[in-house]
Amino acid sequence: MDYQPKPHILYTREEIAATVKRLAAEIRKDYHGKHPILIGILKGSFMFMADLIRLLDLPLEVDFIRLSSYGRGVESSGTVRVVQGLGSPVKGKDVLVIEDIVDTGLTTSFLLDYLRKKKPASLKLCTLTDKPSRRRVPVTIDYLGFTVPDRFLVGYGLDLAQRFRNLPDICVLEDKE
Ligand code: PRP
């Protein structure tokens, strides 16, 4: 009954910082001369977004979208819907989606389809982590931080029932003895 999961570090804050730096260098190079809009998926992406954009010396815009999903991991088909939409139009813009984790792929796949219909000039995906072992729909990842094992991850924005987002490292949860 008294479940007290204990976080163990999987990726340290230093490893995360080095990875964010590498991703920022790739993005800076590809978007040189462009004015991209970075769209973060709430809530998990907020910390990654904050660190990433501070390393991007580009005339960029930032926006967020909040999605909710039903049936993920239990039902055979997950349904995703927009709970809080974008504040600015994306038509004709270079759009880069920022995600903390691609798991089944349902969330990012939905969002990429949703954004594609709005006719952006380009559309790419950057995710800090990818858990390919759980994939249910294919997703093309343009910028990838870590390929992660099939463990429950928390920290650096990732949560368990809204807890642990504030941990500065990416951790796995294990039962406390
Ligand atoms: C998590 C995560 C991704 C999504 C990935 O969000 O932040 O957006 O799940 O899972 P999928 O690939 O199986 O769709 P969650 O719905 O838990 O909301 P949160 O970001 O507010 O934690």
Backbone and ligand atoms as CSV (ligand in chain L), in Angstrom:
chain,resi,resn,atom,element,x,y,z
A,1,MET,N,N,0.837,-1.209,0.000
A,1,MET,CA,C,0.000,0.000,0.000
A,1,MET,C,C,0.871,1.259,0.000
A,2,ASP,N,N,1.881,1.287,0.838
A,2,ASP,CA,C,2.683,2.493,0.979
A,2,ASP,C,C,3.790,2.512,-0.076
A,3,TYR,N,N,3.355,2.723,-1.317
A,3,TYR,CA,C,4.292,2.690,-2.439
A,3,TYR,C,C,5.123,3.977,-2.464
A,4,GLN,N,N,6.395,3.822,-2.280
A,4,GLN,CA,C,7.287,4.982,-2.236
A,4,GLN,C,C,8.379,4.820,-3.283
A,5,PRO,N,N,8.070,5.143,-4.526
A,5,PRO,CA,C,9.082,4.957,-5.553
A,5,PRO,C,C,10.269,5.888,-5.332
A,6,LYS,N,N,11.446,5.333,-5.579
A,6,LYS,CA,C,12.662,6.106,-5.324
A,6,LYS,C,C,13.385,6.326,-6.665
A,7,PRO,N,N,13.637,7.585,-7.012
A,7,PRO,CA,C,14.309,7.835,-8.281
A,7,PRO,C,C,15.803,7.509,-8.245
A,8,HIS,N,N,16.267,6.815,-9.279
A,8,HIS,CA,C,17.700,6.552,-9.462
A,8,HIS,C,C,18.136,7.200,-10.765
A,9,ILE,N,N,19.269,7.840,-10.721
A,9,ILE,CA,C,19.693,8.597,-11.909
A,9,ILE,C,C,20.035,7.662,-13.067
A,10,LEU,N,N,19.445,7.982,-14.224
A,10,LEU,CA,C,19.781,7.270,-15.463
A,10,LEU,C,C,20.698,8.150,-16.319
A,11,TYR,N,N,20.314,9.425,-16.466
A,11,TYR,CA,C,21.158,10.393,-17.170
A,11,TYR,C,C,21.353,11.595,-16.250
A,12,THR,N,N,22.598,11.911,-15.983
A,12,THR,CA,C,22.893,13.024,-15.071
A,12,THR,C,C,22.593,14.364,-15.734
A,13,ARG,N,N,22.527,15.381,-14.918
A,13,ARG,CA,C,22.275,16.736,-15.451
A,13,ARG,C,C,23.394,17.150,-16.410
A,14,GLU,N,N,24.619,16.650,-16.136
A,14,GLU,CA,C,25.741,16.980,-17.036
A,14,GLU,C,C,25.569,16.284,-18.396
A,15,GLU,N,N,25.130,15.024,-18.363
A,15,GLU,CA,C,24.889,14.308,-19.634
A,15,GLU,C,C,23.747,14.964,-20.410
A,16,ILE,N,N,22.725,15.397,-19.689
A,16,ILE,CA,C,21.592,16.072,-20.344
A,16,ILE,C,C,22.079,17.378,-20.969
A,17,ALA,N,N,22.860,18.143,-20.206
A,17,ALA,CA,C,23.341,19.435,-20.720
A,17,ALA,C,C,24.181,19.237,-21.980
A,18,ALA,N,N,25.024,18.208,-21.983
A,18,ALA,CA,C,25.866,17.939,-23.162
A,18,ALA,C,C,25.001,17.554,-24.359
A,19,THR,N,N,23.955,16.785,-24.091
A,19,THR,CA,C,23.060,16.350,-25.166
A,19,THR,C,C,22.243,17.520,-25.711
A,20,VAL,N,N,21.761,18.359,-24.831
A,20,VAL,CA,C,21.000,19.540,-25.271
A,20,VAL,C,C,21.906,20.446,-26.107
A,21,LYS,N,N,23.166,20.546,-25.699
A,21,LYS,CA,C,24.129,21.363,-26.442
A,21,LYS,C,C,24.348,20.794,-27.855
A,22,ARG,N,N,24.462,19.468,-27.935
A,22,ARG,CA,C,24.641,18.830,-29.240
A,22,ARG,C,C,23.424,19.069,-30.135
A,23,LEU,N,N,22.231,18.898,-29.574
A,23,LEU,CA,C,21.004,19.106,-30.355
A,23,LEU,C,C,20.900,20.562,-30.822
A,24,ALA,N,N,21.247,21.476,-29.926
A,24,ALA,CA,C,21.177,22.904,-30.277
A,24,ALA,C,C,22.125,23.212,-31.438
A,25,ALA,N,N,23.297,22.597,-31.433
A,25,ALA,CA,C,24.265,22.831,-32.517
A,25,ALA,C,C,23.698,22.332,-33.846
A,26,GLU,N,N,23.051,21.158,-33.827
A,26,GLU,CA,C,22.448,20.606,-35.053
A,26,GLU,C,C,21.329,21.527,-35.563
A,27,ILE,N,N,20.502,21.986,-34.626
A,27,ILE,CA,C,19.354,22.826,-34.993
A,27,ILE,C,C,19.831,24.189,-35.506
A,28,ARG,N,N,20.810,24.759,-34.826
A,28,ARG,CA,C,21.357,26.066,-35.250
A,28,ARG,C,C,21.852,26.007,-36.690
A,29,LYS,N,N,22.543,24.907,-36.978
A,29,LYS,CA,C,23.113,24.741,-38.326
A,29,LYS,C,C,21.994,24.615,-39.370
A,30,ASP,N,N,21.010,23.770,-39.086
A,30,ASP,CA,C,19.943,23.522,-40.058
A,30,ASP,C,C,19.011,24.713,-40.259
A,31,TYR,N,N,18.854,25.524,-39.227
A,31,TYR,CA,C,17.896,26.630,-39.309
A,31,TYR,C,C,18.580,27.980,-39.508
A,32,HIS,N,N,19.835,27.953,-39.871
A,32,HIS,CA,C,20.569,29.193,-40.115
A,32,HIS,C,C,19.846,30.013,-41.194
A,33,GLY,N,N,19.594,31.276,-40.929
A,33,GLY,CA,C,18.911,32.135,-41.895
A,33,GLY,C,C,17.397,32.000,-41.879
A,34,LYS,N,N,16.866,31.146,-40.989
A,34,LYS,CA,C,15.414,30.950,-40.905
A,34,LYS,C,C,14.870,31.535,-39.599
A,35,HIS,N,N,13.563,31.616,-39.535
A,35,HIS,CA,C,12.887,32.158,-38.342
A,35,HIS,C,C,11.919,31.098,-37.831
A,36,PRO,N,N,12.430,30.028,-37.260
A,36,PRO,CA,C,11.544,28.917,-36.897
A,36,PRO,C,C,10.616,29.240,-35.724
A,37,ILE,N,N,9.552,28.469,-35.668
A,37,ILE,CA,C,8.704,28.483,-34.474
A,37,ILE,C,C,8.851,27.124,-33.795
A,38,LEU,N,N,9.219,27.155,-32.532
A,38,LEU,CA,C,9.382,25.923,-31.759
A,38,LEU,C,C,8.098,25.712,-30.964
A,39,ILE,N,N,7.518,24.540,-31.117
A,39,ILE,CA,C,6.255,24.239,-30.432
A,39,ILE,C,C,6.482,23.113,-29.440
A,40,GLY,N,N,6.360,23.431,-28.167
A,40,GLY,CA,C,6.542,22.441,-27.110
A,40,GLY,C,C,5.222,21.805,-26.738
A,41,ILE,N,N,5.258,20.500,-26.456
A,41,ILE,CA,C,4.050,19.792,-26.019
A,41,ILE,C,C,4.053,19.764,-24.493
A,42,LEU,N,N,3.022,20.396,-23.922
A,42,LEU,CA,C,2.932,20.460,-22.455
A,42,LEU,C,C,2.388,19.164,-21.886
A,43,LYS,N,N,2.809,18.847,-20.621
A,43,LYS,CA,C,3.681,19.721,-19.856
A,43,LYS,C,C,5.141,19.321,-19.971
A,44,GLY,N,N,5.375,18.062,-20.344
A,44,GLY,CA,C,6.697,17.461,-20.172
A,44,GLY,C,C,7.863,18.190,-20.815
A,45,SER,N,N,7.593,18.987,-21.872
A,45,SER,CA,C,8.699,19.565,-22.641
A,45,SER,C,C,9.219,20.892,-22.099
A,46,PHE,N,N,8.596,21.403,-21.033
A,46,PHE,CA,C,8.916,22.790,-20.657
A,46,PHE,C,C,10.376,23.001,-20.267
A,47,MET,N,N,10.959,22.034,-19.590
A,47,MET,CA,C,12.327,22.214,-19.107
A,47,MET,C,C,13.331,22.077,-20.256
A,48,PHE,N,N,13.110,21.098,-21.101
A,48,PHE,CA,C,13.943,20.896,-22.280
A,48,PHE,C,C,13.875,22.133,-23.175
A,49,MET,N,N,12.672,22.636,-23.399
A,49,MET,CA,C,12.490,23.833,-24.224
A,49,MET,C,C,13.282,24.998,-23.637
A,50,ALA,N,N,13.182,25.196,-22.349
A,50,ALA,CA,C,13.848,26.339,-21.705
A,50,ALA,C,C,15.359,26.260,-21.868
A,51,ASP,N,N,15.919,25.064,-21.724
A,51,ASP,CA,C,17.367,24.913,-21.865
A,51,ASP,C,C,17.793,25.007,-23.324
A,52,LEU,N,N,17.012,24.396,-24.197
A,52,LEU,CA,C,17.370,24.358,-25.619
A,52,LEU,C,C,17.390,25.761,-26.240
A,53,ILE,N,N,16.347,26.528,-26.009
A,53,ILE,CA,C,16.256,27.817,-26.723
A,53,ILE,C,C,17.317,28.805,-26.249
A,54,ARG,N,N,17.834,28.597,-25.028
A,54,ARG,CA,C,18.901,29.496,-24.574
A,54,ARG,C,C,20.206,29.253,-25.312
A,55,LEU,N,N,20.281,28.115,-26.011
A,55,LEU,CA,C,21.474,27.804,-26.795
A,55,LEU,C,C,21.270,28.062,-28.283
A,56,LEU,N,N,20.107,28.569,-28.635
A,56,LEU,CA,C,19.801,28.799,-30.053
A,56,LEU,C,C,19.870,30.288,-30.370
A,57,ASP,N,N,20.916,30.650,-31.055
A,57,ASP,CA,C,21.084,32.040,-31.440
A,57,ASP,C,C,20.382,32.250,-32.784
A,58,LEU,N,N,19.073,32.176,-32.740
A,58,LEU,CA,C,18.236,32.283,-33.941
A,58,LEU,C,C,17.056,33.198,-33.623
A,59,PRO,N,N,16.489,33.873,-34.629
A,59,PRO,CA,C,15.295,34.692,-34.396
A,59,PRO,C,C,14.062,33.796,-34.337
A,60,LEU,N,N,13.904,33.095,-33.253
A,60,LEU,CA,C,12.841,32.080,-33.168
A,60,LEU,C,C,11.630,32.556,-32.372
A,61,GLU,N,N,10.537,31.844,-32.584
A,61,GLU,CA,C,9.327,32.028,-31.770
A,61,GLU,C,C,9.118,30.766,-30.950
A,62,VAL,N,N,8.442,30.921,-29.827
A,62,VAL,CA,C,8.128,29.775,-28.978
A,62,VAL,C,C,6.621,29.718,-28.764
A,63,ASP,N,N,6.061,28.536,-28.873
A,63,ASP,CA,C,4.652,28.358,-28.539
A,63,ASP,C,C,4.505,26.987,-27.874
A,64,PHE,N,N,3.380,26.791,-27.246
A,64,PHE,CA,C,3.111,25.506,-26.592
A,64,PHE,C,C,1.722,25.032,-26.961
A,65,ILE,N,N,1.561,23.719,-26.932
A,65,ILE,CA,C,0.242,23.130,-27.148
A,65,ILE,C,C,0.051,22.071,-26.075
A,66,ARG,N,N,-1.165,21.958,-25.613
A,66,ARG,CA,C,-1.443,20.952,-24.590
A,66,ARG,C,C,-2.389,19.918,-25.175
A,67,LEU,N,N,-1.997,18.675,-25.091
A,67,LEU,CA,C,-2.783,17.585,-25.642
A,67,LEU,C,C,-3.218,16.664,-24.526
A,68,SER,N,N,-4.301,15.969,-24.737
A,68,SER,CA,C,-4.639,14.938,-23.759
A,68,SER,C,C,-4.909,13.646,-24.510
A,69,SER,N,N,-4.582,12.557,-23.884
A,69,SER,CA,C,-4.759,11.275,-24.558
A,69,SER,C,C,-5.551,10.329,-23.687
A,70,TYR,N,N,-6.255,9.456,-24.368
A,70,TYR,CA,C,-7.084,8.473,-23.659
A,70,TYR,C,C,-6.682,7.084,-24.088
A,71,GLY,N,N,-6.679,6.184,-23.169
A,71,GLY,CA,C,-6.508,4.774,-23.515
A,71,GLY,C,C,-5.095,4.367,-23.843
A,72,ARG,N,N,-4.118,5.257,-23.633
A,72,ARG,CA,C,-2.771,4.913,-24.019
A,72,ARG,C,C,-2.255,3.748,-23.168
A,73,GLY,N,N,-1.743,2.755,-23.851
A,73,GLY,CA,C,-1.124,1.633,-23.145
A,73,GLY,C,C,-2.115,0.591,-22.679
A,74,VAL,N,N,-3.404,0.895,-22.742
A,74,VAL,CA,C,-4.401,-0.064,-22.275
A,74,VAL,C,C,-5.270,-0.524,-23.436
A,75,GLU,N,N,-5.886,0.466,-24.104
A,75,GLU,CA,C,-6.744,0.149,-25.235
A,75,GLU,C,C,-5.896,-0.120,-26.478
A,76,SER,N,N,-6.554,-0.687,-27.480
A,76,SER,CA,C,-5.831,-0.949,-28.717
A,76,SER,C,C,-5.617,0.316,-29.542
A,77,SER,N,N,-6.479,1.332,-29.322
A,77,SER,CA,C,-6.265,2.585,-30.042
A,77,SER,C,C,-6.349,3.756,-29.069
A,78,GLY,N,N,-5.340,4.635,-29.095
A,78,GLY,CA,C,-5.351,5.808,-28.237
A,78,GLY,C,C,-5.927,6.975,-29.013
A,79,THR,N,N,-6.659,7.826,-28.342
A,79,THR,CA,C,-7.203,9.024,-28.977
A,79,THR,C,C,-6.570,10.239,-28.327
A,80,VAL,N,N,-6.094,11.137,-29.155
A,80,VAL,CA,C,-5.457,12.344,-28.641
A,80,VAL,C,C,-6.305,13.533,-29.058
A,81,ARG,N,N,-6.441,14.511,-28.190
A,81,ARG,CA,C,-7.151,15.732,-28.595
A,81,ARG,C,C,-6.427,16.954,-28.038
A,82,VAL,N,N,-6.711,18.094,-28.665
A,82,VAL,CA,C,-6.076,19.348,-28.258
A,82,VAL,C,C,-6.856,19.942,-27.098
A,83,VAL,N,N,-6.182,20.166,-25.986
A,83,VAL,CA,C,-6.826,20.762,-24.812
A,83,VAL,C,C,-6.580,22.267,-24.798
A,84,GLN,N,N,-5.387,22.652,-25.193
A,84,GLN,CA,C,-5.048,24.083,-25.257
A,84,GLN,C,C,-4.260,24.306,-26.537
A,85,GLY,N,N,-4.829,25.093,-27.429
A,85,GLY,CA,C,-4.247,25.235,-28.761
A,85,GLY,C,C,-3.127,26.252,-28.845
A,86,LEU,N,N,-2.624,26.424,-30.055
A,86,LEU,CA,C,-1.514,27.332,-30.311
A,86,LEU,C,C,-1.971,28.782,-30.250
A,87,GLY,N,N,-1.024,29.644,-29.865
A,87,GLY,CA,C,-1.342,31.063,-29.783
A,87,GLY,C,C,-1.094,31.796,-31.083
A,88,SER,N,N,-0.336,31.178,-31.989
A,88,SER,CA,C,0.007,31.880,-33.223
A,88,SER,C,C,-0.130,30.939,-34.425
A,89,PRO,N,N,-0.393,31.500,-35.614
A,89,PRO,CA,C,-0.540,30.652,-36.801
A,89,PRO,C,C,0.792,30.056,-37.236
A,90,VAL,N,N,0.765,28.895,-37.860
A,90,VAL,CA,C,2.002,28.238,-38.291
A,90,VAL,C,C,2.090,28.134,-39.816
A,91,LYS,N,N,1.055,28.592,-40.507
A,91,LYS,CA,C,1.053,28.498,-41.974
A,91,LYS,C,C,2.278,29.218,-42.548
A,92,GLY,N,N,3.004,28.502,-43.395
A,92,GLY,CA,C,4.170,29.095,-44.052
A,92,GLY,C,C,5.414,29.196,-43.183
A,93,LYS,N,N,5.337,28.720,-41.954
A,93,LYS,CA,C,6.495,28.840,-41.049
A,93,LYS,C,C,7.287,27.541,-40.964
A,94,ASP,N,N,8.534,27.678,-40.534
A,94,ASP,CA,C,9.361,26.503,-40.274
A,94,ASP,C,C,9.094,26.069,-38.839
A,95,VAL,N,N,8.394,24.945,-38.717
A,95,VAL,CA,C,7.913,24.491,-37.410
A,95,VAL,C,C,8.791,23.356,-36.887
A,96,LEU,N,N,9.228,23.508,-35.645
A,96,LEU,CA,C,9.999,22.451,-34.989
A,96,LEU,C,C,9.278,22.070,-33.697
A,97,VAL,N,N,8.796,20.841,-33.646
A,97,VAL,CA,C,8.095,20.347,-32.455
A,97,VAL,C,C,9.129,19.870,-31.434
A,98,ILE,N,N,8.920,20.282,-30.186
A,98,ILE,CA,C,9.840,19.932,-29.106
A,98,ILE,C,C,9.112,19.020,-28.119
A,99,GLU,N,N,9.661,17.824,-27.937
A,99,GLU,CA,C,9.001,16.827,-27.088
A,99,GLU,C,C,10.016,16.280,-26.071
A,100,ASP,N,N,9.509,15.847,-24.950
A,100,ASP,CA,C,10.404,15.249,-23.946
A,100,ASP,C,C,10.600,13.757,-24.204
A,101,ILE,N,N,9.516,13.080,-24.650
A,101,ILE,CA,C,9.652,11.637,-24.902
A,101,ILE,C,C,8.678,11.187,-25.988
A,102,VAL,N,N,9.161,10.334,-26.869
A,102,VAL,CA,C,8.287,9.622,-27.806
A,102,VAL,C,C,8.220,8.183,-27.300
A,103,ASP,N,N,7.009,7.781,-26.926
A,103,ASP,CA,C,6.815,6.471,-26.306
A,103,ASP,C,C,6.051,5.602,-27.318
A,104,THR,N,N,4.728,5.526,-27.207
A,104,THR,CA,C,3.965,4.809,-28.224
A,104,THR,C,C,4.017,5.553,-29.563
A,105,GLY,N,N,4.252,6.862,-29.492
A,105,GLY,CA,C,4.265,7.683,-30.706
A,105,GLY,C,C,2.921,8.324,-30.992
A,106,LEU,N,N,1.898,7.985,-30.226
A,106,LEU,CA,C,0.544,8.482,-30.512
A,106,LEU,C,C,0.461,9.999,-30.393
A,107,THR,N,N,1.109,10.560,-29.378
A,107,THR,CA,C,1.035,12.011,-29.150
A,107,THR,C,C,1.706,12.778,-30.288
A,108,THR,N,N,2.945,12.412,-30.587
A,108,THR,CA,C,3.677,13.165,-31.620
A,108,THR,C,C,3.091,12.911,-33.005
A,109,SER,N,N,2.659,11.690,-33.257
A,109,SER,CA,C,2.064,11.384,-34.550
A,109,SER,C,C,0.809,12.236,-34.759
A,110,PHE,N,N,-0.017,12.326,-33.731
A,110,PHE,CA,C,-1.225,13.159,-33.800
A,110,PHE,C,C,-0.836,14.610,-34.079
A,111,LEU,N,N,0.127,15.126,-33.317
A,111,LEU,CA,C,0.470,16.540,-33.448
A,111,LEU,C,C,1.085,16.849,-34.811
A,112,LEU,N,N,1.924,15.962,-35.296
A,112,LEU,CA,C,2.531,16.207,-36.609
A,112,LEU,C,C,1.451,16.224,-37.699
A,113,ASP,N,N,0.482,15.308,-37.624
A,113,ASP,CA,C,-0.637,15.320,-38.591
A,113,ASP,C,C,-1.450,16.613,-38.472
A,114,TYR,N,N,-1.719,17.002,-37.231
A,114,TYR,CA,C,-2.501,18.219,-36.935
A,114,TYR,C,C,-1.807,19.455,-37.518
A,115,LEU,N,N,-0.490,19.528,-37.329
A,115,LEU,CA,C,0.264,20.695,-37.800
A,115,LEU,C,C,0.433,20.678,-39.318
A,116,ARG,N,N,0.606,19.486,-39.875
A,116,ARG,CA,C,0.799,19.364,-41.330
A,116,ARG,C,C,-0.410,19.956,-42.075
A,117,LYS,N,N,-1.590,19.759,-41.513
A,117,LYS,CA,C,-2.812,20.288,-42.147
A,117,LYS,C,C,-2.829,21.814,-42.160
A,118,LYS,N,N,-2.022,22.417,-41.304
A,118,LYS,CA,C,-1.984,23.890,-41.243
A,118,LYS,C,C,-0.959,24.466,-42.218
A,119,LYS,N,N,-0.396,23.617,-43.043
A,119,LYS,CA,C,0.505,24.023,-44.134
A,119,LYS,C,C,1.727,24.842,-43.695
A,120,PRO,N,N,2.541,24.292,-42.809
A,120,PRO,CA,C,3.795,24.979,-42.481
A,120,PRO,C,C,4.774,24.862,-43.658
A,121,ALA,N,N,5.777,25.729,-43.694
A,121,ALA,CA,C,6.802,25.639,-44.752
A,121,ALA,C,C,7.610,24.354,-44.561
A,122,SER,N,N,7.891,24.027,-43.305
A,122,SER,CA,C,8.580,22.764,-42.985
A,122,SER,C,C,8.131,22.328,-41.604
A,123,LEU,N,N,8.298,21.040,-41.347
A,123,LEU,CA,C,7.835,20.477,-40.078
A,123,LEU,C,C,8.801,19.393,-39.626
A,124,LYS,N,N,9.421,19.600,-38.461
A,124,LYS,CA,C,10.370,18.617,-37.951
A,124,LYS,C,C,10.101,18.359,-36.474
A,125,LEU,N,N,10.706,17.274,-35.994
A,125,LEU,CA,C,10.500,16.863,-34.599
A,125,LEU,C,C,11.845,16.708,-33.892
A,126,CYS,N,N,11.928,17.332,-32.726
A,126,CYS,CA,C,13.091,17.162,-31.850
A,126,CYS,C,C,12.596,16.582,-30.532
A,127,THR,N,N,13.132,15.432,-30.145
A,127,THR,CA,C,12.744,14.863,-28.846
A,127,THR,C,C,13.977,14.555,-28.024
A,128,LEU,N,N,13.878,14.851,-26.750
A,128,LEU,CA,C,15.027,14.574,-25.888
A,128,LEU,C,C,15.230,13.080,-25.715
A,129,THR,N,N,14.112,12.338,-25.580
A,129,THR,CA,C,14.241,10.891,-25.400
A,129,THR,C,C,13.286,10.145,-26.330
A,130,ASP,N,N,13.678,8.926,-26.632
A,130,ASP,CA,C,12.876,8.053,-27.506
A,130,ASP,C,C,12.894,6.656,-26.895
A,131,LYS,N,N,11.698,6.080,-26.780
A,131,LYS,CA,C,11.576,4.725,-26.229
A,131,LYS,C,C,11.014,3.821,-27.340
A,132,PRO,N,N,11.842,3.414,-28.292
A,132,PRO,CA,C,11.333,2.713,-29.477
A,132,PRO,C,C,10.681,1.369,-29.168
A,133,SER,N,N,11.031,0.772,-28.026
A,133,SER,CA,C,10.464,-0.532,-27.677
A,133,SER,C,C,8.956,-0.469,-27.453
A,134,ARG,N,N,8.411,0.732,-27.235
A,134,ARG,CA,C,6.976,0.862,-26.956
A,134,ARG,C,C,6.186,1.406,-28.147
A,135,ARG,N,N,6.819,1.595,-29.260
A,135,ARG,CA,C,6.172,2.282,-30.383
A,135,ARG,C,C,4.959,1.524,-30.919
A,136,ARG,N,N,3.885,2.270,-31.150
A,136,ARG,CA,C,2.690,1.688,-31.769
A,136,ARG,C,C,2.382,2.308,-33.123
A,137,VAL,N,N,2.826,3.533,-33.316
A,137,VAL,CA,C,2.693,4.156,-34.646
A,137,VAL,C,C,4.051,4.736,-35.030
A,138,PRO,N,N,4.403,4.663,-36.311
A,138,PRO,CA,C,5.721,5.162,-36.703
A,138,PRO,C,C,5.831,6.682,-36.577
A,139,VAL,N,N,6.978,7.125,-36.146
A,139,VAL,CA,C,7.246,8.559,-36.003
A,139,VAL,C,C,8.665,8.817,-36.512
A,140,THR,N,N,8.805,9.826,-37.362
A,140,THR,CA,C,10.144,10.204,-37.827
A,140,THR,C,C,10.704,11.265,-36.893
A,141,ILE,N,N,11.846,10.947,-36.289
A,141,ILE,CA,C,12.489,11.881,-35.360
A,141,ILE,C,C,13.669,12.522,-36.085
A,142,ASP,N,N,13.667,13.851,-36.142
A,142,ASP,CA,C,14.735,14.556,-36.847
A,142,ASP,C,C,15.919,14.867,-35.943
A,143,TYR,N,N,15.648,15.145,-34.686
A,143,TYR,CA,C,16.708,15.446,-33.716
A,143,TYR,C,C,16.422,14.635,-32.455
A,144,LEU,N,N,17.360,13.747,-32.113
A,144,LEU,CA,C,17.142,12.839,-30.979
A,144,LEU,C,C,18.260,12.963,-29.946
A,145,GLY,N,N,17.845,13.081,-28.682
A,145,GLY,CA,C,18.806,13.114,-27.583
A,145,GLY,C,C,19.241,11.721,-27.188
A,146,PHE,N,N,18.411,11.023,-26.425
A,146,PHE,CA,C,18.744,9.698,-25.909
A,146,PHE,C,C,17.735,8.647,-26.383
A,147,THR,N,N,18.224,7.482,-26.762
A,147,THR,CA,C,17.345,6.321,-26.935
A,147,THR,C,C,17.307,5.626,-25.586
A,148,VAL,N,N,16.109,5.519,-25.014
A,148,VAL,CA,C,16.022,5.079,-23.618
A,148,VAL,C,C,15.441,3.664,-23.508
A,149,PRO,N,N,15.783,2.969,-22.419
A,149,PRO,CA,C,15.234,1.632,-22.200
A,149,PRO,C,C,13.768,1.696,-21.787
A,150,ASP,N,N,13.101,0.544,-21.802
A,150,ASP,CA,C,11.691,0.474,-21.443
A,150,ASP,C,C,11.526,0.484,-19.918
A,151,ARG,N,N,11.867,1.611,-19.331
A,151,ARG,CA,C,11.706,1.817,-17.890
A,151,ARG,C,C,10.877,3.077,-17.692
A,152,PHE,N,N,10.252,3.203,-16.525
A,152,PHE,CA,C,9.465,4.410,-16.261
A,152,PHE,C,C,10.410,5.539,-15.885
A,153,LEU,N,N,10.405,6.601,-16.678
A,153,LEU,CA,C,11.346,7.701,-16.462
A,153,LEU,C,C,10.656,8.903,-15.836
A,154,VAL,N,N,11.384,9.560,-14.947
A,154,VAL,CA,C,10.897,10.813,-14.355
A,154,VAL,C,C,12.056,11.812,-14.300
A,155,GLY,N,N,11.692,13.055,-14.059
A,155,GLY,CA,C,12.693,14.108,-13.915
A,155,GLY,C,C,12.883,14.885,-15.201
A,156,TYR,N,N,13.455,16.072,-15.072
A,156,TYR,CA,C,13.713,16.965,-16.203
A,156,TYR,C,C,12.426,17.127,-17.034
A,157,GLY,N,N,11.324,17.336,-16.323
A,157,GLY,CA,C,10.030,17.545,-16.978
A,157,GLY,C,C,9.112,16.343,-16.973
A,158,LEU,N,N,9.704,15.140,-16.901
A,158,LEU,CA,C,8.886,13.907,-16.936
A,158,LEU,C,C,8.314,13.611,-15.551
A,159,ASP,N,N,7.074,13.116,-15.537
A,159,ASP,CA,C,6.405,12.944,-14.247
A,159,ASP,C,C,5.879,11.531,-14.020
A,160,LEU,N,N,5.577,11.283,-12.754
A,160,LEU,CA,C,4.718,10.168,-12.367
A,160,LEU,C,C,3.579,10.799,-11.589
A,161,ALA,N,N,2.378,10.771,-12.146
A,161,ALA,CA,C,1.207,11.382,-11.511
A,161,ALA,C,C,1.533,12.808,-11.056
A,162,GLN,N,N,2.157,13.554,-11.962
A,162,GLN,CA,C,2.506,14.978,-11.769
A,162,GLN,C,C,3.672,15.218,-10.805
A,163,ARG,N,N,4.246,14.166,-10.270
A,163,ARG,CA,C,5.405,14.347,-9.371
A,163,ARG,C,C,6.708,14.167,-10.140
A,164,PHE,N,N,7.759,14.648,-9.555
A,164,PHE,CA,C,9.154,14.428,-10.005
A,164,PHE,C,C,9.582,15.243,-11.225
A,165,ARG,N,N,8.708,16.116,-11.743
A,165,ARG,CA,C,9.112,16.890,-12.925
A,165,ARG,C,C,10.318,17.777,-12.624
A,166,ASN,N,N,10.456,18.166,-11.372
A,166,ASN,CA,C,11.490,19.122,-10.973
A,166,ASN,C,C,12.871,18.507,-10.765
A,167,LEU,N,N,12.988,17.192,-10.841
A,167,LEU,CA,C,14.317,16.588,-10.662
A,167,LEU,C,C,15.232,17.059,-11.793
A,168,PRO,N,N,16.453,17.459,-11.476
A,168,PRO,CA,C,17.348,17.967,-12.536
A,168,PRO,C,C,17.979,16.882,-13.394
A,169,ASP,N,N,17.912,15.624,-12.950
A,169,ASP,CA,C,18.442,14.500,-13.721
A,169,ASP,C,C,17.261,13.681,-14.258
A,170,ILE,N,N,17.524,12.859,-15.297
A,170,ILE,CA,C,16.492,11.915,-15.744
A,170,ILE,C,C,16.705,10.631,-14.959
A,171,CYS,N,N,15.633,10.171,-14.302
A,171,CYS,CA,C,15.754,9.055,-13.366
A,171,CYS,C,C,14.792,7.928,-13.722
A,172,VAL,N,N,15.118,6.728,-13.231
A,172,VAL,CA,C,14.171,5.621,-13.271
A,172,VAL,C,C,13.639,5.429,-11.861
A,173,LEU,N,N,12.426,4.927,-11.786
A,173,LEU,CA,C,11.825,4.728,-10.465
A,173,LEU,C,C,11.975,3.285,-10.024
A,174,GLU,N,N,12.353,3.104,-8.799
A,174,GLU,CA,C,12.425,1.756,-8.222
A,174,GLU,C,C,11.749,1.771,-6.866
A,175,ASP,N,N,11.175,0.635,-6.507
A,175,ASP,CA,C,10.519,0.543,-5.195
A,175,ASP,C,C,11.522,0.721,-4.078
A,176,LYS,N,N,11.071,1.444,-3.063
A,176,LYS,CA,C,11.903,1.617,-1.861
A,176,LYS,C,C,11.763,0.368,-1.008
A,177,GLU,N,N,12.850,-0.128,-0.493
A,177,GLU,CA,C,12.791,-1.310,0.382
A,177,GLU,C,C,12.136,-0.940,1.708
L,1,PRP,C1,C,3.875,12.239,-22.144
L,1,PRP,C2,C,5.059,12.879,-22.842
L,1,PRP,C3,C,4.671,12.853,-24.285
L,1,PRP,C4,C,3.794,11.624,-24.375
L,1,PRP,C5,C,4.531,10.531,-25.058
L,1,PRP,O1,O,2.890,13.199,-21.975
L,1,PRP,O2,O,5.280,14.188,-22.373
L,1,PRP,O3,O,3.954,13.997,-24.662
L,1,PRP,O4,O,3.451,11.234,-23.045
L,1,PRP,O5,O,3.777,9.358,-25.069
L,1,PRP,P1,P,3.250,8.637,-26.377
L,1,PRP,O6,O,4.408,8.592,-27.365
L,1,PRP,O7,O,2.895,7.267,-25.865
L,1,PRP,O8,O,2.096,9.388,-26.889
L,1,PRP,P2,P,1.656,13.023,-20.972
L,1,PRP,O9,O,0.410,12.722,-21.766
L,1,PRP,O10,O,2.027,12.086,-19.868
L,1,PRP,O11,O,1.475,14.496,-20.425
L,1,PRP,P3,P,2.557,15.460,-19.727
L,1,PRP,O12,O,3.519,15.909,-20.809
L,1,PRP,O13,O,1.712,16.565,-19.204
L,1,PRP,O14,O,3.269,14.679,-18.642
